[in-house]
Amino acid sequence: MRRARRFAGEKREATKICSAAHSLPPPLPANSLNPLYSFAGNTELTNELAWSHTGDFLATSCKDKLVRVINARDGTLKCEFQPHEGSKTVKVVYLGDDNMLATVGFTKQSQREMKIWDLSKVSGKRDPLF
């Protein structure tokens, strides 16, 4: 990035910095917070969490290598599947609507792979679209 040249007699304008820390609400005590929602379906540590664009579904990936899609309105499990065979964590993200999900994970040989899933298909074994 090039700097603008200043000419003789030109004054430099000062940058104004302000802080909005005074307008923040005071922190709540930890013992006064109650969960609005809880889901006990994840048996292992949750590594990744993604909300659908409409806010109806929540996709999680856990240490047990499974991706679970949860209906956020009533807490029921929509589907559960193992997207990748590797032992490293899986990342999940919704693609535009509630039925398309992308995952990034690893093969058994630790090579990175990406798969796109159509969650509207209710078959026993899920196959990726790509």
Rosetta blueprint (number, residue, H / E / L):
1 M L
2 R L
3 R L
4 A L
5 R L
6 R L
7 F L
8 A L
9 G L
10 E L
11 K L
12 R L
13 E L
14 A L
15 T L
16 K L
17 I L
18 C L
19 S L
20 A L
21 A H
22 H H
23 S H
24 L L
25 P L
26 P L
27 P L
28 L L
29 P L
30 A H
31 N H
32 S H
33 L L
34 N L
35 P L
36 L L
37 Y L
38 S L
39 F L
40 A L
41 G L
42 N L
43 T L
44 E L
45 L L
46 T E
47 N E
48 E E
49 L E
50 A E
51 W E
52 S L
53 H L
54 T L
55 G L
56 D L
57 F E
58 L E
59 A E
60 T E
61 S E
62 C E
63 K L
64 D L
65 K L
66 L L
67 V E
68 R E
69 V E
70 I E
71 N E
72 A L
73 R L
74 D L
75 G L
76 T L
77 L E
78 K E
79 C E
80 E E
81 F E
82 Q L
83 P L
84 H L
85 E L
86 G L
87 S L
88 K L
89 T L
90 V L
91 K E
92 V E
93 V E
94 Y E
95 L L
96 G L
97 D L
98 D L
99 N L
100 M E
101 L E
102 A E
103 T E
104 V E
105 G E
106 F E
107 T L
108 K L
109 Q L
110 S L
111 Q L
112 R E
113 E E
114 M E
115 K E
116 I E
117 W E
118 D E
119 L L
120 S L
121 K L
122 V L
123 S L
124 G L
125 K L
126 R L
127 D L
128 P L
129 L L
130 F L
